[in-house]
Every structure is written in structure tokens, then in C-alpha cells.
Amino acid sequence: MNDPSRDKVWQMFDAISPTYDRTNRIISFGRDQYWRAKVAEFLPPQKNLKILDLATGTGDQALALIKSQASIHSITGIDLSSEMLEIAKRKIPCKMQFMVADAEQLPFKEKTFDAATFSFGIRNVTDPSKSLKEMYRVLKQKGRALILEFSLPPQPIRAFFFFYLRHILPRLAGMVSKNRLAYQYLNKTIEHFPSGKAFCALMREAGFGRLKAIPMNLGSVTLYIGEKS
């Protein structure tokens, strides 16, 4: 399997879908579930939320939202990987609608959702700015975007982070998934994707206001929050 380009990355996720959840638990030392639960804490406070979960994958982020104390009317999960969605459907039988859809061309009308979540997926799209503008378009006024993504921690932690990404993570994930190349791709996208102030600037350009970046895990993961004002 060749190193996948971003426009075909869904094929890679189809291939690793059977071991995806288990691999995530191992390479994050179980922290990924905590990060996703943290996203749910920042949902808008109103009742009967309609939520869009982009790059929903196997449904872990949606499941974290459902388990939270938020008042949720419905969650729509989209992904380009049909194999990942099949796992999500088995995992979450209620309050969810799943569909194969592109985060850069959302098949929804303007001002449809109260919140949109995008966990560990925006770095895989071809044009992140286009995805952000699409999120902005489908959110209602004062709707909230919650984007969870890997980021670059400060020095000297960054040196250890890069060593883990480049040498330990691909071997560890490869042993579990039997697809080391997929996780070599992962570390490349993390290293080159804008984070911190640079990603906040992309959100601002897309129209979002009241921006906030919440670093976690020593800065290697960040939750970005923006509102449609």
C-alpha cells in the first residue's frame, strides 16, 4: 500500500478499521477517551442540541457526547470511510444518524446545527480552510465548533514527542494494526499541520469568533473552540 494522499485517506481508514479503537487505546495510553470527554464539557448549554460530528470514524467522539450530561436531541456523524461507520453503527444504536459524506462539501443546509465536533480528523482533509468554512456555514447563529487535534508541544517536550511519533508509535501501532505505514502517515500529518495560534488564525479566517485553544497532554493535543457570531 503506497503512502496515502489526503484525498484517498479514507481507504487507509477502511483498512485499519477493525483494530482502530484498540490501537488508539494503546498508542494514547488510554488518554484518548479522556480527551473526547473533555470536548463534551464545552458543548453549548442550551437544551435539545443538534450536533454534527465530522470524521466520526468508529463513533468514539459521538459516544462521549452521548455519555455526557448535555441535553442532546440528535447527533449526525459523517465520514468518508464506510468501514469505520459500520463499526460506529454497531456501537451506537440510538440518537445517531450516520452517513458517508465529505467534510469539505457538507450535504446540509445553512444554520442546521447547534454544535459541530471534529476530533482528530481535520488534519486529514485536503483543504482544512474549506472544511472550517463548511462548519461555519451549517452552524446556527452562536453555534459552536469544537475541534480536537494533535498539536506540537513546547520545547523541550517537543523533542521527546517527535521521537515517540517517529520511532515508537509506528512500531507499536503497526504491531496491533498490522499496518505500520498508516501510522507513519499519522506522524507526518501531525508534524506538518498548523497548531496553536496558526490554527486559530485559520478558524478566524473562516469567520469564527470567541476563539479559545485549550492545550492538553503537555500540549500534544489541543481543543480549539470557536463560535459563529
Buried (B, 14 or more C-beta within 10 A) or exposed (E): EEEBEBBEBBBBBBBBBBBBBEBBBBBBEEBBBEBBBBBBEBBBEEEEBBBBBBBBBBBBBBBBBBEBEBEBEBBBBBBBBBBBBBBBBEBBEEEBEBEEBBBBEBEBEEEBBBBBBBBBBBBBBBEBEBBBBBBBBBBBEEBBBBBBBBBBBEEEBBEEBBEBBEEEBBEBBBEBBEBBBBBBBBBBBBBEBBBBEEBBEBBEEBBBEEBEBBBBBEBBBBBBBBBBE
